[in-house]
Amino acid sequence: MRNVTITLYEEAYRWAKVHAAKADMSLARMLGEMLRERMVREDAYERAMAEHFAQKPWPITKGHALPRREEIHERRGVRR
């Protein structure tokens, strides 16, 4: 873990201090957890986007059948 010094606007500091107290944790711990949650969300989003763009596009031209609804909305691991 690393220690970091930050500067906050007064109203942001008061808001964060109250929220941390309600959650029964220190301000530093609350901010650290908030940043970690955001990091995890953004990493998951980036992985999903990379996976999406790695897929071969559907050919939608004359003479090709359009994909079925089930194929378009297929979610791996959800359907059996």
N, C-alpha and C positions, 0 to 999 in steps of 0.2 A: 504494500500500500504506500501511497505517496501523500504527503501533506502539501496543501495548496492554499495560498492566500488569495482571496477574491474580494472585489469591491462590488457592493450592491447599492441600489437606490434605497433610500430610507424606507419607503413603503413596501418594497420587495422584501427587505430584511424583516420588517415587522410581520408581514404575512407569513414568511417562511418560518420565523421563530414560533409563531402561534401554531402553525401546522405541525411542526416538529414536536412541540409540547403535547398536542392532541394525540399524536402517534407514539408518545412516550419514547422519543429518541432525540439524540442531539441533532443540531442543525447540520453539522458536518456529515453525519451518517445519512440523514434524510436527503441531502443534496447528492451525496455519493450514490445512493440507491436510485434516485431519479435519473441521474446520468447513465447509470448502468442499464436501467430499463429502456431508456431511449436508444442506447447503443445496440441492445439485443433486438429491439424492434426494427431499427434501420438495417442491421445486418440481415435479418430475415427477409426484409423487403428487397434488399439488393440481391440475395440469393434467388428469390422468387422471380425477380425481373430477369436475371441472367438465364434462369431455366426457361422462362417464357420465350425469350428472344433466341434461345438455342434450338427451339423447335422449328421444324420445317414448315413454311407457310402453306396454307390450304390453296390449291389451285382453283380459282374461281374464274374459269373461262368457258366459252362455248364448247360443248362436247364433254365436259367433265361434270360428273354428278356433284351436287352440293353436299357438304357433310351433313350427317344426321344430327339432330338436336343433342342426342346423347353423346356423340363424339365431341361436339363443341363444348358442352358443359361437363365433360368427364373430369372427375376429381379423383386422382390416384389415392388409394387407401381408404376412400369413403364408400365407394360402391363395391359390392361383392360379385 
